[in-house]
Amino acid sequence: MDRVGVVGCGLMGSGIAEVAARAGADVVVVERNAEALAAGVARIEKSLTRAVAAGKLPEEEANRARGHLSFSEDFTRLHDREIVVEAVAEDEATKLQVFQRLDAVVTDPGAILATNTSSIPIIKLAMATKRPEQVIGMHFFNPVPVLKLVEVISSLLTSPETTARVREYATTTLAKKVISSPDRAGFVVNALLIPYLLSAIRMLESGFASAEDIDTGMVVGCAHPMGPLALTDLIGLDTTLAVADSLYAEFKESHLAPPPLLSRMVQAGLLGRKSGQGFFAYRA
């Protein structure tokens, strides 16, 4: 798959576009407006520059990746892509609209339409198209250029050929480690991770322990690389809330219900690293 499209150039979309370009694909990135596009371009440039400075990426490879990337507000630029990865906000209505547009625009009869959703059922997005057998979940992890895992999620209608092609692309071309998940809310990782994060938020909300002590306990006591509240800030409180809502909607289990503190912080715009303030404060 040498012609790759990415819809959305936020934290996840920019990372997906970067790794595809570094792997040698011609990558077209589409965003909703010029401001969002400029922010995405700057994010990719910062990531490439950081990788070069750290000695993890030769300058010539970074320049080659830059040459493989093009950016646009024009959705029709995706018409000839062999695979398009949707990476817009974790909102079902928004994603459904994207898949309807992709189905109308992408003309390659064998093209794969993938979603980076954290929790929305793949079958819902597949049924927004006339090619559900070519729709699949391809869930990357932030930061995409660093973390090696990709969850591949096949719906009830995803064809074995689509699944095999995506697994091959992720493992061989992108050098990722692939795990498979059934099409259930949260998939593998978030079905385990989100209840843990929500438990930490409830512990803070109840006054049982401070944010610092909760995170120190898990980092120093359990050898986690990052505490649960700092990790929630990294993921984004809005994304965490969206995934928790999807899990609760599907399973109706009380430990999956978002704590009021999480909902109020999202309403207040305290989204974590992306906003500069979450459970902890961050410099711009």
Helices and strands as residue ranges (DSSP letters): E 3-7, H 11-22, E 26-30, H 34-53, H 59-68, E 69-72, G 75-78, E 83-86, H 92-105, E 112-115, H 122-126, G 132-134, E 135-140, E 149-153, H 160-168, I 169-173, E 177-181, H 189-205, H 211-222, H 228-235, H 237-251, G 254-256, H 260-267
